[in-house]
Amino acid sequence: MEPDSDRSKVKVNGVPLSELGNKGMWFIYPFFGIHMLMFGLSGFLMAYSVNGPGLLFLYLHGGIAIFVYLIFYRVIFGVDEVKWMLINAALGVLGIYSQIGWILGRFGKNIDDYPWYQNITPFLYYVLYTFLLRQFLLDLTRSRDNPARRALVNSTYVGVSLLVYGLMLWR
């Protein structure tokens, strides 16, 4: 557990998350993965549908949820891990553009047909989801407290991400 993490304050069924160990992982990732998928999918559909809601509603709907996720991320994973999310965001610019562009292409649409500000909510969900994916990989490979393994997982994560994004842009 990182020194800046507040895992001991977060409880699942009355038990501090820090005491659940790997068992806590099996609550956090499915819960946030499914919850964020629902909000992210609705945000995606609202942002790119022909008769979607206004931009203010899109920002309120997505913005409130994104703000709450960030609070939970800081409490559960710690400040250092949230900082790593910024690395995901940098990778995400390339990944988001390629993958959302690819998804929209499946529906006969082009990402360039939408103004930049209409892409903000789906882009932020993408960053949050890829952050959760990296956290899951660190826990799945038991790399969080093993510096050598963690470095390997981080390098592999960045390399595979760049490969996938590059292939999608090359399409």
Accessible surface in RSA format (square Angstrom, percent):
REM  Atomic radii and reference values for relative SASA: ProtOr
REM  Chains: A
REM  Algorithm: Lee & Richards
REM  Probe-radius: 1.40
REM  Slices: 20
REM RES _ NUM      All-atoms   Total-Side   Main-Chain    Non-polar    All polar
REM                ABS   REL    ABS   REL    ABS   REL    ABS   REL    ABS   REL
RES MET A   1   122.35  63.4  66.62  44.1  55.72 132.7  70.91  60.3  51.44  68.2
RES GLU A   2    28.80  16.5  23.41  17.7   5.39  12.8  21.37  41.3   7.42   6.1
RES PRO A   3   138.95 101.3  99.36  90.6  39.59 143.9 112.04  92.5  26.91 167.2
RES ASP A   4    40.66  28.5  28.94  28.8  11.72  27.7  36.50  85.9   4.15   4.1
RES SER A   5    13.10  11.1   0.00   0.0  13.10  30.2   0.00   0.0  13.10  18.4
RES ASP A   6    37.80  26.5  35.66  35.5   2.13   5.0   3.10   7.3  34.70  34.6
RES ARG A   7    38.67  16.2  38.61  19.7   0.06   0.1   1.70   2.3  36.97  22.4
RES SER A   8    60.99  51.5  52.03  69.4   8.96  20.6  27.86  59.3  33.13  46.4
RES LYS A   9   152.80  74.5 128.09  78.6  24.72  58.9  87.74  79.0  65.06  69.3
RES VAL A  10    31.05  20.4  26.31  23.8   4.74  11.4  31.05  27.0   0.00   0.0
RES LYS A  11   128.94  62.9  99.33  60.9  29.60  70.5  45.50  41.0  83.44  88.9
RES VAL A  12    23.00  15.1  18.10  16.4   4.90  11.8  21.59  18.8   1.41   3.8
RES ASN A  13   149.33 103.0 107.97 104.3  41.36  99.6  37.73  90.8 111.60 107.9
RES GLY A  14    58.15  71.7   0.00   N/A  58.15  71.7  31.57  86.6  26.58  59.5
RES VAL A  15    57.99  38.2  56.80  51.4   1.20   2.9  57.99  50.4   0.00   0.0
RES PRO A  16    26.54  19.3  26.54  24.2   0.00   0.0  26.54  21.9   0.00   0.0
RES LEU A  17     6.01   3.3   3.01   2.2   3.00   7.5   3.01   2.1   3.00   8.1
RES SER A  18    44.10  37.3  16.05  21.4  28.05  64.6  14.15  30.1  29.94  41.9
RES GLU A  19   128.31  73.7  93.29  70.6  35.02  83.4  39.12  75.7  89.18  72.8
RES LEU A  20    35.41  19.7  28.08  20.1   7.33  18.4  29.56  20.8   5.85  15.7
RES GLY A  21    52.70  65.0   0.00   N/A  52.70  65.0  41.74 114.6  10.96  24.5
RES ASN A  22    74.20  51.2  66.88  64.6   7.32  17.6  19.69  47.4  54.52  52.7
RES LYS A  23   157.41  76.8 148.34  91.0   9.07  21.6  92.55  83.3  64.86  69.1
RES GLY A  24     0.87   1.1   0.00   N/A   0.87   1.1   0.87   2.4   0.00   0.0
RES MET A  25    15.23   7.9  11.49   7.6   3.74   8.9  13.26  11.3   1.97   2.6
RES TRP A  26   138.18  55.5 124.78  60.4  13.40  31.5 109.08  58.2  29.10  47.2
RES PHE A  27    91.01  45.5  85.08  52.7   5.93  15.4  89.92  54.5   1.10   3.1
RES ILE A  28     9.00   5.1   9.00   6.7   0.00   0.0   9.00   6.5   0.00   0.0
RES TYR A  29    15.45   7.2  11.34   6.5   4.12  10.7  11.17   8.4   4.28   5.3
RES PRO A  30    59.92  43.7  50.86  46.4   9.06  32.9  59.67  49.3   0.25   1.6
RES PHE A  31    96.44  48.2  87.45  54.2   8.99  23.4  94.89  57.5   1.55   4.4
RES PHE A  32     9.87   4.9   9.87   6.1   0.00   0.0   9.87   6.0   0.00   0.0
RES GLY A  33     9.77  12.0   0.00   N/A   9.77  12.0   9.68  26.6   0.09   0.2
RES ILE A  34   107.26  61.0 106.75  79.5   0.51   1.2 107.20  77.2   0.06   0.2
RES HIS A  35    57.18  31.3  56.31  39.1   0.88   2.2  33.26  34.3  23.92  27.8
RES MET A  36     1.38   0.7   0.14   0.1   1.23   2.9   0.14   0.1   1.23   1.6
RES LEU A  37   100.28  55.8  98.48  70.5   1.80   4.5 100.28  70.4   0.00   0.0
RES MET A  38   111.33  57.7 102.19  67.6   9.14  21.8  71.98  61.2  39.35  52.1
RES PHE A  39    62.83  31.4  61.31  38.0   1.52   4.0  62.81  38.1   0.02   0.1
RES GLY A  40    11.46  14.1   0.00   N/A  11.46  14.1   8.89  24.4   2.58   5.8
RES LEU A  41    97.19  54.1  92.51  66.2   4.68  11.8  95.66  67.2   1.53   4.1
RES SER A  42    37.23  31.5  33.20  44.3   4.03   9.3  35.30  75.2   1.93   2.7
RES GLY A  43     0.00   0.0   0.00   N/A   0.00   0.0   0.00   0.0   0.00   0.0
RES PHE A  44    29.65  14.8  29.65  18.4   0.00   0.0  29.65  18.0   0.00   0.0
RES LEU A  45   102.06  56.8 101.08  72.3   0.99   2.5 101.81  71.5   0.25   0.7
RES MET A  46    33.02  17.1  27.77  18.4   5.25  12.5  20.91  17.8  12.11  16.0
RES ALA A  47     0.41   0.4   0.00   0.0   0.41   0.9   0.41   0.6   0.00   0.0
RES TYR A  48     6.58   3.1   4.90   2.8   1.69   4.4   5.36   4.0   1.22   1.5
RES SER A  49    50.05  42.3  35.54  47.4  14.51  33.4  36.19  77.1  13.85  19.4
RES VAL A  50   133.52  87.9  98.58  89.2  34.94  84.2 106.46  92.5  27.06  73.4
RES ASN A  51   143.24  98.8 110.05 106.4  33.19  79.9  38.20  91.9 105.04 101.5
RES GLY A  52    29.76  36.7   0.00   N/A  29.76  36.7   5.54  15.2  24.22  54.2
RES PRO A  53    56.62  41.3  28.35  25.8  28.27 102.8  41.48  34.3  15.14  94.1
RES GLY A  54    49.96  61.6   0.00   N/A  49.96  61.6  38.39 105.3  11.57  25.9
RES LEU A  55    64.39  35.9  54.40  38.9   9.99  25.1  56.05  39.4   8.33  22.4
RES LEU A  56   130.87  72.9 124.25  88.9   6.62  16.7 127.01  89.2   3.87  10.4
RES PHE A  57   106.08  53.1 103.31  64.0   2.77   7.2 104.49  63.4   1.59   4.5
RES LEU A  58     3.89   2.2   3.89   2.8   0.00   0.0   3.89   2.7   0.00   0.0
RES TYR A  59    74.71  34.9  69.11  39.3   5.60  14.6  69.03  51.9   5.68   7.0
RES LEU A  60    92.56  51.6  91.35  65.4   1.22   3.1  92.56  65.0   0.00   0.0
RES HIS A  61    46.59  25.5  32.91  22.9  13.69  35.0  30.41  31.3  16.18  18.8
RES GLY A  62     0.00   0.0   0.00   N/A   0.00   0.0   0.00   0.0   0.00   0.0
RES GLY A  63    34.08  42.0   0.00   N/A  34.08  42.0  28.16  77.3   5.92  13.3
RES ILE A  64   112.60  64.1 108.81  81.1   3.79   9.1 111.86  80.6   0.74   2.0
RES ALA A  65    11.38  10.5   4.97   7.7   6.42  14.6  10.87  15.3   0.51   1.3
RES ILE A  66    13.44   7.7  13.44  10.0   0.00   0.0  13.44   9.7   0.00   0.0
RES PHE A  67   128.38  64.2 126.94  78.6   1.44   3.8 128.28  77.8   0.10   0.3
RES VAL A  68    61.89  40.7  61.89  56.0   0.00   0.0  61.89  53.8   0.00   0.0
RES TYR A  69     5.78   2.7   5.78   3.3   0.00   0.0   5.78   4.3   0.00   0.0
RES LEU A  70    64.91  36.2  61.83  44.2   3.08   7.7  62.17  43.7   2.74   7.4
RES ILE A  71    86.19  49.0  81.97  61.1   4.22  10.2  85.97  61.9   0.22   0.6
RES PHE A  72    87.51  43.8  87.51  54.2   0.00   0.0  87.51  53.1   0.00   0.0
RES TYR A  73     0.16   0.1   0.16   0.1   0.00   0.0   0.16   0.1   0.00   0.0
RES ARG A  74    90.47  38.0  90.47  46.1   0.00   0.0  41.08  56.1  49.39  29.9
RES VAL A  75    34.92  23.0  34.92  31.6   0.00   0.0  34.92  30.3   0.00   0.0
RES ILE A  76     4.33   2.5   4.33   3.2   0.00   0.0   4.33   3.1   0.00   0.0
RES PHE A  77     1.13   0.6   1.13   0.7   0.00   0.0   1.13   0.7   0.00   0.0
RES GLY A  78     0.00   0.0   0.00   N/A   0.00   0.0   0.00   0.0   0.00   0.0
RES VAL A  79    46.57  30.6  46.19  41.8   0.38   0.9  46.53  40.4   0.04   0.1
RES ASP A  80    79.72  55.8  73.70  73.4   6.02  14.2  21.62  50.9  58.10  57.9
RES GLU A  81     2.07   1.2   2.07   1.6   0.00   0.0   0.00   0.0   2.07   1.7
RES VAL A  82    32.15  21.2  32.01  29.0   0.14   0.3  32.01  27.8   0.14   0.4
RES LYS A  83   122.04  59.5 116.76  71.6   5.28  12.6  69.81  62.8  52.23  55.6
RES TRP A  84    41.59  16.7  39.74  19.2   1.85   4.3  28.42  15.2  13.17  21.4
RES MET A  85    12.55   6.5  12.55   8.3   0.00   0.0  12.55  10.7   0.00   0.0
RES LEU A  86   123.77  68.9 117.80  84.3   5.97  15.0 118.19  83.0   5.58  15.0
RES ILE A  87    80.88  46.0  78.28  58.3   2.61   6.3  80.77  58.2   0.12   0.3
RES ASN A  88     2.90   2.0   1.33   1.3   1.57   3.8   0.32   0.8   2.58   2.5
RES ALA A  89    29.05  26.7  27.56  42.5   1.49   3.4  27.86  39.2   1.18   3.1
RES ALA A  90    74.26  68.3  52.19  80.5  22.08  50.2  60.72  85.5  13.55  35.9
RES LEU A  91    22.30  12.4  19.06  13.6   3.24   8.1  21.99  15.4   0.31   0.8
RES GLY A  92     0.78   1.0   0.00   N/A   0.78   1.0   0.78   2.1   0.00   0.0
RES VAL A  93   103.37  68.0 102.67  92.9   0.70   1.7 102.68  89.2   0.69   1.9
RES LEU A  94    64.32  35.8  60.44  43.2   3.88   9.7  63.93  44.9   0.39   1.0
RES GLY A  95     0.00   0.0   0.00   N/A   0.00   0.0   0.00   0.0   0.00   0.0
RES ILE A  96     3.80   2.2   3.80   2.8   0.00   0.0   3.80   2.7   0.00   0.0
RES TYR A  97    92.41  43.1  92.30  52.5   0.11   0.3  71.36  53.6  21.05  26.0
RES SER A  98     0.06   0.1   0.00   0.0   0.06   0.1   0.06   0.1   0.00   0.0
RES GLN A  99    38.47  21.5  38.47  28.1   0.00   0.0   7.21  15.3  31.26  23.7
RES ILE A 100     7.53   4.3   7.53   5.6   0.00   0.0   7.53   5.4   0.00   0.0
RES GLY A 101     7.32   9.0   0.00   N/A   7.32   9.0   2.16   5.9   5.16  11.6
RES TRP A 102    98.38  39.5  98.18  47.5   0.20   0.5  79.22  42.2  19.16  31.1
RES ILE A 103    64.00  36.4  64.00  47.7   0.00   0.0  64.00  46.1   0.00   0.0
RES LEU A 104     2.76   1.5   2.76   2.0   0.00   0.0   2.76   1.9   0.00   0.0
RES GLY A 105    35.56  43.9   0.00   N/A  35.56  43.9  19.70  54.1  15.86  35.5
RES ARG A 106   143.25  60.1 109.50  55.8  33.75  80.3  45.83  62.6  97.42  59.0
RES PHE A 107   142.35  71.2 115.45  71.5  26.90  70.0 124.02  75.2  18.33  52.5
RES GLY A 108    75.83  93.5   0.00   N/A  75.83  93.5  38.95 106.9  36.88  82.6
RES LYS A 109    64.07  31.3  53.64  32.9  10.43  24.8  44.66  40.2  19.41  20.7
RES ASN A 110    75.62  52.2  72.13  69.7   3.50   8.4  17.99  43.3  57.64  55.7
RES ILE A 111    10.60   6.0   8.21   6.1   2.39   5.8   8.21   5.9   2.39   6.5
RES ASP A 112   100.89  70.7  70.65  70.3  30.24  71.5  32.45  76.4  68.44  68.3
RES ASP A 113   107.82  75.5  74.02  73.7  33.80  79.9  28.48  67.0  79.35  79.1
RES TYR A 114    39.86  18.6  29.59  16.8  10.28  26.7  22.33  16.8  17.53  21.6
RES PRO A 115    54.47  39.7  41.26  37.6  13.21  48.0  53.43  44.1   1.04   6.4
RES TRP A 116   184.96  74.2 174.39  84.4  10.57  24.8 155.36  82.8  29.61  48.0
RES TYR A 117    87.97  41.1  87.90  50.0   0.06   0.2  50.18  37.7  37.78  46.6
RES GLN A 118    41.11  23.0  41.11  30.0   0.00   0.0   3.59   7.6  37.53  28.5
RES ASN A 119    11.90   8.2  11.90  11.5   0.00   0.0   2.33   5.6   9.57   9.3
RES ILE A 120    59.43  33.8  56.83  42.3   2.60   6.3  59.35  42.7   0.09   0.2
RES THR A 121     3.55   2.5   3.38   3.4   0.17   0.4   0.13   0.2   3.42   5.2
RES PRO A 122     5.64   4.1   1.00   0.9   4.64  16.9   2.79   2.3   2.85  17.7
RES PHE A 123    49.38  24.7  49.34  30.6   0.04   0.1  49.38  29.9   0.00   0.0
RES LEU A 124    77.18  43.0  76.94  55.0   0.24   0.6  76.94  54.0   0.24   0.7
RES TYR A 125    11.11   5.2  10.50   6.0   0.61   1.6  10.71   8.0   0.40   0.5
RES TYR A 126    34.14  15.9  28.80  16.4   5.34  13.9  31.11  23.4   3.02   3.7
RES VAL A 127    17.84  11.7  17.84  16.2   0.00   0.0  17.84  15.5   0.00   0.0
RES LEU A 128     3.97   2.2   3.97   2.8   0.00   0.0   3.97   2.8   0.00   0.0
RES TYR A 129    91.11  42.5  90.84  51.7   0.27   0.7  66.46  49.9  24.65  30.4
RES THR A 130    14.49  10.3  14.28  14.5   0.21   0.5  14.22  19.1   0.26   0.4
RES PHE A 131     0.07   0.0   0.07   0.0   0.00   0.0   0.07   0.0   0.00   0.0
RES LEU A 132     8.76   4.9   8.69   6.2   0.07   0.2   8.69   6.1   0.07   0.2
RES LEU A 133    84.47  47.0  79.43  56.8   5.05  12.7  83.93  58.9   0.54   1.5
RES ARG A 134     0.15   0.1   0.15   0.1   0.00   0.0   0.08   0.1   0.06   0.0
RES GLN A 135     0.00   0.0   0.00   0.0   0.00   0.0   0.00   0.0   0.00   0.0
RES PHE A 136    55.35  27.7  55.35  34.3   0.00   0.0  55.35  33.6   0.00   0.0
RES LEU A 137    51.72  28.8  51.72  37.0   0.00   0.0  51.72  36.3   0.00   0.0
RES LEU A 138     0.00   0.0   0.00   0.0   0.00   0.0   0.00   0.0   0.00   0.0
RES ASP A 139    24.35  17.1  19.35  19.3   5.01  11.8   6.22  14.6  18.13  18.1
RES LEU A 140    89.98  50.1  70.00  50.1  19.98  50.2  70.74  49.7  19.25  51.8
RES THR A 141    53.37  38.0  40.76  41.3  12.61  30.1  49.35  66.3   4.02   6.1
RES ARG A 142   162.90  68.4 148.26  75.6  14.63  34.8  51.97  71.0 110.93  67.2
RES SER A 143     0.00   0.0   0.00   0.0   0.00   0.0   0.00   0.0   0.00   0.0
RES ARG A 144    29.02  12.2  18.30   9.3  10.72  25.5  18.30  25.0  10.72   6.5
RES ASP A 145   119.78  83.9  87.31  86.9  32.47  76.8  42.69 100.5  77.08  76.9
RES ASN A 146    50.73  35.0  48.31  46.7   2.42   5.8  12.64  30.4  38.09  36.8
RES PRO A 147   109.21  79.6 100.43  91.6   8.78  31.9 104.44  86.2   4.77  29.6
RES ALA A 148    80.71  74.2  62.97  97.2  17.74  40.4  72.56 102.2   8.15  21.6
RES ARG A 149    98.03  41.2  93.21  47.5   4.82  11.5  27.56  37.7  70.47  42.7
RES ARG A 150    49.79  20.9  49.79  25.4   0.00   0.0  20.71  28.3  29.07  17.6
RES ALA A 151    57.41  52.8  50.75  78.3   6.66  15.2  56.43  79.5   0.98   2.6
RES LEU A 152   118.49  66.0 113.72  81.4   4.77  12.0 117.87  82.8   0.62   1.7
RES VAL A 153    18.44  12.1  15.04  13.6   3.40   8.2  17.81  15.5   0.63   1.7
RES ASN A 154    24.62  17.0  24.36  23.5   0.26   0.6  10.73  25.8  13.89  13.4
RES SER A 155    75.35  63.7  60.39  80.6  14.96  34.5  36.84  78.4  38.51  54.0
RES THR A 156    72.18  51.3  63.70  64.6   8.48  20.2  59.44  79.8  12.74  19.3
RES TYR A 157    16.33   7.6  10.12   5.8   6.21  16.2  12.64   9.5   3.69   4.5
RES VAL A 158    43.20  28.4  43.20  39.1   0.00   0.0  43.20  37.5   0.00   0.0
RES GLY A 159    37.45  46.2   0.00   N/A  37.45  46.2  31.81  87.3   5.65  12.6
RES VAL A 160    81.83  53.8  80.33  72.7   1.50   3.6  81.16  70.5   0.67   1.8
RES SER A 161    12.14  10.3   8.05  10.7   4.09   9.4   4.13   8.8   8.01  11.2
RES LEU A 162    83.44  46.5  77.25  55.3   6.19  15.6  77.55  54.5   5.89  15.8
RES LEU A 163   112.46  62.6 104.94  75.1   7.52  18.9 111.44  78.3   1.02   2.8
RES VAL A 164    58.27  38.3  56.95  51.6   1.32   3.2  58.19  50.6   0.08   0.2
RES TYR A 165    12.20   5.7  12.20   6.9   0.00   0.0   3.54   2.7   8.66  10.7
RES GLY A 166    32.22  39.7   0.00   N/A  32.22  39.7  27.89  76.5   4.32   9.7
RES LEU A 167    96.85  53.9  89.80  64.2   7.04  17.7  90.23  63.4   6.62  17.8
RES MET A 168    36.90  19.1  33.69  22.3   3.21   7.6  35.72  30.4   1.18   1.6
RES LEU A 169    74.31  41.4  49.04  35.1  25.27  63.5  49.79  35.0  24.52  66.0
RES TRP A 170   209.14  83.9 182.79  88.5  26.35  61.9 161.86  86.3  47.28  76.7
RES ARG A 171   159.01  66.8  94.56  48.2  64.45 153.5  55.39  75.7 103.63  62.8
END  Absolute sums over single chains surface
CHAIN  1 A     9728.1       8141.3       1586.8       7088.8       2639.4
END  Absolute sums over all chains
TOTAL          9728.1       8141.3       1586.8       7088.8       2639.4
